[in-house]
Each structure stands twice: as C-alpha cells, then as structure tokens.
Amino acid sequence: MEGGTNTSWSFQKLLKLRREAHTVISSGATSIREIWEAIRVKGNKVHWHNLIWFPLHIPKHIMIVWMTFLDRLPTKNRLQHMRIANDELCVLCKEARETRNHLFIECPPADSLWKAILLLSGLKRPSLTWDNMITWACNSWKGESLLTTVLKIAWSALIYSLWEERNARLFKGNSRSAAQILSAIKDIVVLTFTMGKTDLDRDKMKQLVDSCKAVGA
C-alpha cells in the first residue's frame, strides 16, 4: 500500500514506519529499551564519549557539553556564518571572535578558571588548544577514580557555567566574577558527590567535600 499525492502527511509518515515496525516485530522486542535498540541507528562511538557519559554526570550540563563537542551551540561566530548576527565579539573578554574554541578554552576567563580548577585538584597544566585538551582528557581521565570523576564533573560544570554566563551577560545584562563562577562550580562538585550514588570510597569523598568547603566554597 502506497500513499498518493493527496494522502495526509501524518498517514504518509505512518506508512514509512512500516519497515521499523517490521524490524521490531521480527526481533521480538517487548520493552521500550529493546524496541529502542532494535530501531536506533547504530554507529561507532566517538573517542570522547567517556568525557560526557560517566557516572554522576549532570543531564542539563551534558546536553550543553555534547553540543559544545559537536560545535553546535549558537556562538556569535556560527550565527554570523548563518547571517543571523553581525557582531561576533566575545561577550566575556570583548577581545576576540566568539568561537567554540575561544569561548571554552582560549578566552582568558575560561583559561584562568580551568587552571584554578586544576590547582584545586592538585594539578598544573599549560594552556591547551581545544583539540589538545580533548586528547589529553581522553588519554588521562580513564576509569572511575575520584580525581577522574572530579575532573569530568568540574569540566562539564565549567562549560555549562561559561555558556550560562555568556547568555546572562548577552541577554540579561547580568554578570558574575570569576571567583563567583569558581565557587558555583565547587558547589556543583560537592553537591554531586553528596547526593549521587557512587562506589567511590566514602572517606575520600568526605575529604573532597571538606577540602572544597575549606577553599572558600
């Protein structure tokens, strides 16, 4: 059965679902999970998937981080390429074009905040490009150790907070200092460990929470 030119749009869509329906019926899937596995398009995992999908990840942060990795956030640079905006100056530093790489890595506030987070974690790293940052994180943040989990949560929170700050300044005229943003990120890390279910050693978690509170949180 095929839909003619006058067939409703919704009915034509239903006709196109016959192949997916046949796949589901043939597979014997009964649960939503099994149905999803039967119909979803399966591709190779990107090499950075563990930086996004990890225990204790925060869903609203991960959506922004995921779009950041794909370079799909509506930065001023992308909006200019789409001829939606003319101004492409970074809202945070007002010194360079607002690209994905600049906003989250190269911009002085972003760079200083990330270095501060690393110092709080007992690490010190030079400034990196976006690609080098991804390579370093993929190679270093492996397993589910306390440090690895802290860095993943903190970096996701940093990306989310920078995008949030950018939008607050651009659309509301509100702004926070770097110290306020850093304090908010530490609060997020502490709250995530306090409320989340994890197999990490409870003594180490308590030490993390206490240390964050001791450093001006």
C-alpha atoms as a printed R data frame, in Angstrom:
    type eleno elety resid chain resno      x      y      z
1   ATOM     1    CA   MET     A     1  0.000  0.000  0.000
2   ATOM     2    CA   GLU     A     2  1.412  3.370 -1.024
3   ATOM     3    CA   GLY     A     3  0.169  6.852 -0.237
4   ATOM     4    CA   GLY     A     4 -0.944  9.045 -3.124
5   ATOM     5    CA   THR     A     5 -0.200 12.705 -3.630
6   ATOM     6    CA   ASN     A     6 -3.322 13.672 -1.693
7   ATOM     7    CA   THR     A     7 -2.598 11.401  1.258
8   ATOM     8    CA   SER     A     8 -2.221 13.278  4.534
9   ATOM     9    CA   TRP     A     9  1.285 13.997  5.795
10  ATOM    10    CA   SER     A    10  0.707 12.026  9.018
11  ATOM    11    CA   PHE     A    11 -0.550  8.973  7.113
12  ATOM    12    CA   GLN     A    12  2.486  9.051  4.823
13  ATOM    13    CA   LYS     A    13  4.697  9.122  7.901
14  ATOM    14    CA   LEU     A    14  2.884  6.075  9.282
15  ATOM    15    CA   LEU     A    15  3.481  4.235  6.023
16  ATOM    16    CA   LYS     A    16  7.190  4.967  6.234
17  ATOM    17    CA   LEU     A    17  7.270  3.428  9.716
18  ATOM    18    CA   ARG     A    18  6.333  0.001  8.346
19  ATOM    19    CA   ARG     A    19  9.968 -1.016  7.933
20  ATOM    20    CA   GLU     A    20 10.813 -0.013 11.512
21  ATOM    21    CA   ALA     A    21  7.695 -1.776 12.787
22  ATOM    22    CA   HIS     A    22  8.625 -4.951 10.904
23  ATOM    23    CA   THR     A    23 12.110 -4.828 12.454
24  ATOM    24    CA   VAL     A    24 10.660 -4.521 15.958
25  ATOM    25    CA   ILE     A    25  8.126 -7.311 15.450
26  ATOM    26    CA   SER     A    26 10.742 -9.618 13.939
27  ATOM    27    CA   SER     A    27 13.160 -9.013 16.823
28  ATOM    28    CA   GLY     A    28 10.566 -9.989 19.421
29  ATOM    29    CA   ALA     A    29 11.246 -6.790 21.406
30  ATOM    30    CA   THR     A    30  8.775 -6.168 24.204
31  ATOM    31    CA   SER     A    31 10.319 -3.465 26.421
32  ATOM    32    CA   ILE     A    32 10.985  0.158 25.489
33  ATOM    33    CA   ARG     A    33 14.728 -0.466 25.786
34  ATOM    34    CA   GLU     A    34 14.553 -3.462 23.428
35  ATOM    35    CA   ILE     A    35 12.454 -1.508 20.921
36  ATOM    36    CA   TRP     A    36 14.912  1.389 21.004
37  ATOM    37    CA   GLU     A    37 17.856 -0.969 20.454
38  ATOM    38    CA   ALA     A    38 16.019 -2.523 17.512
39  ATOM    39    CA   ILE     A    39 15.223  0.711 15.651
40  ATOM    40    CA   ARG     A    40 18.024  3.098 16.537
41  ATOM    41    CA   VAL     A    41 20.793  3.846 14.074
42  ATOM    42    CA   LYS     A    42 23.951  2.241 15.413
43  ATOM    43    CA   GLY     A    43 27.273  3.924 14.687
44  ATOM    44    CA   ASN     A    44 30.793  3.920 16.022
45  ATOM    45    CA   LYS     A    45 31.299  5.665 19.340
46  ATOM    46    CA   VAL     A    46 33.198  8.942 19.218
47  ATOM    47    CA   HIS     A    47 36.528  8.771 21.044
48  ATOM    48    CA   TRP     A    48 35.397 11.364 23.600
49  ATOM    49    CA   HIS     A    49 32.132  9.701 24.674
50  ATOM    50    CA   ASN     A    50 33.512  8.821 28.134
51  ATOM    51    CA   LEU     A    51 34.112 12.511 28.818
52  ATOM    52    CA   ILE     A    52 30.365 13.108 28.574
53  ATOM    53    CA   TRP     A    53 28.600  9.922 29.633
54  ATOM    54    CA   PHE     A    54 30.033  8.924 33.001
55  ATOM    55    CA   PRO     A    55 28.694  8.059 36.496
56  ATOM    56    CA   LEU     A    56 27.368 11.158 38.313
57  ATOM    57    CA   HIS     A    57 27.042 13.201 35.113
58  ATOM    58    CA   ILE     A    58 24.502 16.022 35.314
59  ATOM    59    CA   PRO     A    59 21.965 15.768 32.440
60  ATOM    60    CA   LYS     A    60 21.452 19.507 31.874
61  ATOM    61    CA   HIS     A    61 25.221 20.018 31.821
62  ATOM    62    CA   ILE     A    62 25.815 17.103 29.479
63  ATOM    63    CA   MET     A    63 23.390 18.410 26.848
64  ATOM    64    CA   ILE     A    64 25.346 21.668 26.619
65  ATOM    65    CA   VAL     A    65 28.685 19.826 26.697
66  ATOM    66    CA   TRP     A    66 27.531 17.459 23.958
67  ATOM    67    CA   MET     A    67 26.510 20.374 21.726
68  ATOM    68    CA   THR     A    68 29.845 22.036 22.532
69  ATOM    69    CA   PHE     A    69 31.819 18.981 21.441
70  ATOM    70    CA   LEU     A    70 29.832 18.883 18.197
71  ATOM    71    CA   ASP     A    71 30.291 22.668 17.799
72  ATOM    72    CA   ARG     A    72 26.540 23.166 17.509
73  ATOM    73    CA   LEU     A    73 26.000 25.872 20.109
74  ATOM    74    CA   PRO     A    74 24.797 29.180 18.610
75  ATOM    75    CA   THR     A    75 28.018 31.090 19.223
76  ATOM    76    CA   LYS     A    76 28.280 34.517 17.618
77  ATOM    77    CA   ASN     A    77 30.695 33.158 15.040
78  ATOM    78    CA   ARG     A    78 28.224 30.483 13.941
79  ATOM    79    CA   LEU     A    79 25.349 32.966 13.969
80  ATOM    80    CA   GLN     A    80 27.348 35.270 11.713
81  ATOM    81    CA   HIS     A    81 28.010 32.435  9.258
82  ATOM    82    CA   MET     A    82 24.244 31.819  9.207
83  ATOM    83    CA   ARG     A    83 23.739 35.579  8.600
84  ATOM    84    CA   ILE     A    84 21.696 35.911 11.771
85  ATOM    85    CA   ALA     A    85 24.081 38.277 13.576
86  ATOM    86    CA   ASN     A    86 26.788 40.763 12.626
87  ATOM    87    CA   ASP     A    87 28.581 41.115 15.950
88  ATOM    88    CA   GLU     A    88 30.928 38.217 16.714
89  ATOM    89    CA   LEU     A    89 32.926 39.721 19.592
90  ATOM    90    CA   CYS     A    90 33.238 37.513 22.676
91  ATOM    91    CA   VAL     A    91 30.919 38.677 25.461
92  ATOM    92    CA   LEU     A    92 33.271 37.524 28.222
93  ATOM    93    CA   CYS     A    93 36.540 39.179 27.165
94  ATOM    94    CA   LYS     A    94 35.490 41.536 24.343
95  ATOM    95    CA   GLU     A    95 38.842 40.867 22.679
96  ATOM    96    CA   ALA     A    96 38.323 38.084 20.140
97  ATOM    97    CA   ARG     A    97 35.769 36.337 17.942
98  ATOM    98    CA   GLU     A    98 33.310 34.200 19.894
99  ATOM    99    CA   THR     A    99 34.006 30.716 18.561
100 ATOM   100    CA   ARG     A   100 33.597 27.419 20.390
101 ATOM   101    CA   ASN     A   101 37.361 27.079 20.866
102 ATOM   102    CA   HIS     A   102 37.740 30.638 22.110
103 ATOM   103    CA   LEU     A   103 34.770 30.712 24.486
104 ATOM   104    CA   PHE     A   104 35.602 27.491 26.310
105 ATOM   105    CA   ILE     A   105 39.396 27.258 26.028
106 ATOM   106    CA   GLU     A   106 41.212 30.337 24.736
107 ATOM   107    CA   CYS     A   107 39.203 33.105 26.426
108 ATOM   108    CA   PRO     A   108 41.177 34.469 29.439
109 ATOM   109    CA   PRO     A   109 38.316 33.902 31.932
110 ATOM   110    CA   ALA     A   110 37.856 30.307 30.715
111 ATOM   111    CA   ASP     A   111 41.586 29.627 30.815
112 ATOM   112    CA   SER     A   112 42.046 31.066 34.317
113 ATOM   113    CA   LEU     A   113 39.014 29.207 35.689
114 ATOM   114    CA   TRP     A   114 40.210 25.870 34.316
115 ATOM   115    CA   LYS     A   115 43.696 26.395 35.730
116 ATOM   116    CA   ALA     A   116 42.131 27.229 39.114
117 ATOM   117    CA   ILE     A   117 40.097 24.006 38.980
118 ATOM   118    CA   LEU     A   118 43.225 22.016 38.154
119 ATOM   119    CA   LEU     A   119 45.107 23.597 41.064
120 ATOM   120    CA   LEU     A   120 42.275 22.671 43.419
121 ATOM   121    CA   SER     A   121 42.674 19.108 42.134
122 ATOM   122    CA   GLY     A   122 46.428 19.169 42.727
123 ATOM   123    CA   LEU     A   123 47.322 19.512 39.039
124 ATOM   124    CA   LYS     A   124 49.073 22.094 36.924
125 ATOM   125    CA   ARG     A   125 48.856 22.167 33.138
126 ATOM   126    CA   PRO     A   126 49.809 24.711 30.479
127 ATOM   127    CA   SER     A   127 47.132 26.274 28.308
128 ATOM   128    CA   LEU     A   128 45.945 23.895 25.578
129 ATOM   129    CA   THR     A   129 44.066 24.159 22.302
130 ATOM   130    CA   TRP     A   130 40.604 22.584 22.115
131 ATOM   131    CA   ASP     A   131 41.866 19.509 20.236
132 ATOM   132    CA   ASN     A   132 44.820 19.059 22.583
133 ATOM   133    CA   MET     A   133 42.524 19.404 25.588
134 ATOM   134    CA   ILE     A   134 40.259 16.645 24.269
135 ATOM   135    CA   THR     A   135 43.252 14.417 23.522
136 ATOM   136    CA   TRP     A   136 44.731 14.948 26.984
137 ATOM   137    CA   ALA     A   137 41.394 14.327 28.724
138 ATOM   138    CA   CYS     A   138 40.679 11.169 26.712
139 ATOM   139    CA   ASN     A   139 44.131  9.770 27.483
140 ATOM   140    CA   SER     A   140 44.229 10.816 31.147
141 ATOM   141    CA   TRP     A   141 40.673 10.690 32.526
142 ATOM   142    CA   LYS     A   142 40.232  6.933 32.449
143 ATOM   143    CA   GLY     A   143 38.492  4.662 34.921
144 ATOM   144    CA   GLU     A   144 36.294  5.856 37.769
145 ATOM   145    CA   SER     A   145 38.845  7.161 40.246
146 ATOM   146    CA   LEU     A   146 37.985 10.112 42.477
147 ATOM   147    CA   LEU     A   147 40.254 12.510 40.544
148 ATOM   148    CA   THR     A   148 38.923 11.392 37.153
149 ATOM   149    CA   THR     A   149 35.315 11.824 38.265
150 ATOM   150    CA   VAL     A   150 36.016 15.221 39.836
151 ATOM   151    CA   LEU     A   151 37.690 16.490 36.654
152 ATOM   152    CA   LYS     A   152 34.851 15.281 34.428
153 ATOM   153    CA   ILE     A   153 32.183 16.856 36.638
154 ATOM   154    CA   ALA     A   154 34.173 20.086 37.031
155 ATOM   155    CA   TRP     A   155 34.930 20.475 33.316
156 ATOM   156    CA   SER     A   156 31.303 19.803 32.375
157 ATOM   157    CA   ALA     A   157 30.234 22.329 35.008
158 ATOM   158    CA   LEU     A   158 32.755 24.841 33.667
159 ATOM   159    CA   ILE     A   159 31.467 24.549 30.100
160 ATOM   160    CA   TYR     A   160 27.878 24.837 31.298
161 ATOM   161    CA   SER     A   161 28.704 27.801 33.565
162 ATOM   162    CA   LEU     A   162 30.580 29.660 30.825
163 ATOM   163    CA   TRP     A   163 27.669 29.248 28.424
164 ATOM   164    CA   GLU     A   164 25.240 30.284 31.163
165 ATOM   165    CA   GLU     A   165 27.376 33.343 31.966
166 ATOM   166    CA   ARG     A   166 27.667 34.256 28.304
167 ATOM   167    CA   ASN     A   167 23.876 34.185 27.905
168 ATOM   168    CA   ALA     A   168 23.268 36.099 31.141
169 ATOM   169    CA   ARG     A   169 25.574 38.897 30.010
170 ATOM   170    CA   LEU     A   170 24.261 38.949 26.452
171 ATOM   171    CA   PHE     A   171 20.528 38.776 27.103
172 ATOM   172    CA   LYS     A   172 20.044 39.990 30.688
173 ATOM   173    CA   GLY     A   173 22.978 42.307 31.316
174 ATOM   174    CA   ASN     A   174 23.902 40.302 34.424
175 ATOM   175    CA   SER     A   175 27.417 39.129 35.230
176 ATOM   176    CA   ARG     A   176 29.376 37.208 37.847
177 ATOM   177    CA   SER     A   177 33.032 37.469 38.771
178 ATOM   178    CA   ALA     A   178 35.458 34.626 38.087
179 ATOM   179    CA   ALA     A   179 35.534 33.921 41.833
180 ATOM   180    CA   GLN     A   180 31.742 33.569 41.923
181 ATOM   181    CA   ILE     A   181 31.739 31.198 38.952
182 ATOM   182    CA   LEU     A   182 34.513 29.099 40.512
183 ATOM   183    CA   SER     A   183 32.615 28.955 43.805
184 ATOM   184    CA   ALA     A   184 29.478 27.804 41.951
185 ATOM   185    CA   ILE     A   185 31.450 25.050 40.185
186 ATOM   186    CA   LYS     A   186 32.874 23.832 43.513
187 ATOM   187    CA   ASP     A   187 29.355 23.776 44.953
188 ATOM   188    CA   ILE     A   188 28.223 21.672 41.992
189 ATOM   189    CA   VAL     A   189 31.035 19.154 42.509
190 ATOM   190    CA   VAL     A   190 30.347 18.901 46.246
191 ATOM   191    CA   LEU     A   191 26.578 18.561 45.777
192 ATOM   192    CA   THR     A   192 27.005 15.958 43.032
193 ATOM   193    CA   PHE     A   193 29.143 13.752 45.274
194 ATOM   194    CA   THR     A   194 26.936 14.351 48.297
195 ATOM   195    CA   MET     A   195 23.667 13.477 46.541
196 ATOM   196    CA   GLY     A   196 24.872 10.985 43.920
197 ATOM   197    CA   LYS     A   197 25.157  7.218 44.169
198 ATOM   198    CA   THR     A   198 28.739  6.119 43.648
199 ATOM   199    CA   ASP     A   199 31.113  3.283 44.519
200 ATOM   200    CA   LEU     A   200 33.896  5.738 45.339
201 ATOM   201    CA   ASP     A   201 35.439  5.420 48.777
202 ATOM   202    CA   ARG     A   202 33.326  7.379 51.290
203 ATOM   203    CA   ASP     A   203 36.380  8.604 53.200
204 ATOM   204    CA   LYS     A   204 37.850 10.050 50.006
205 ATOM   205    CA   MET     A   205 34.533 11.688 49.191
206 ATOM   206    CA   LYS     A   206 34.378 13.263 52.635
207 ATOM   207    CA   GLN     A   207 37.945 14.507 52.200
208 ATOM   208    CA   LEU     A   208 36.971 16.046 48.850
209 ATOM   209    CA   VAL     A   209 33.884 17.753 50.293
210 ATOM   210    CA   ASP     A   210 35.827 19.088 53.284
211 ATOM   211    CA   SER     A   211 38.662 20.401 51.108
212 ATOM   212    CA   CYS     A   212 36.269 22.191 48.764
213 ATOM   213    CA   LYS     A   213 34.485 23.801 51.703
214 ATOM   214    CA   ALA     A   214 37.819 24.870 53.156
215 ATOM   215    CA   VAL     A   215 38.874 26.699 49.992
216 ATOM   216    CA   GLY     A   216 36.347 29.484 50.076
217 ATOM   217    CA   ALA     A   217 33.379 27.481 48.902
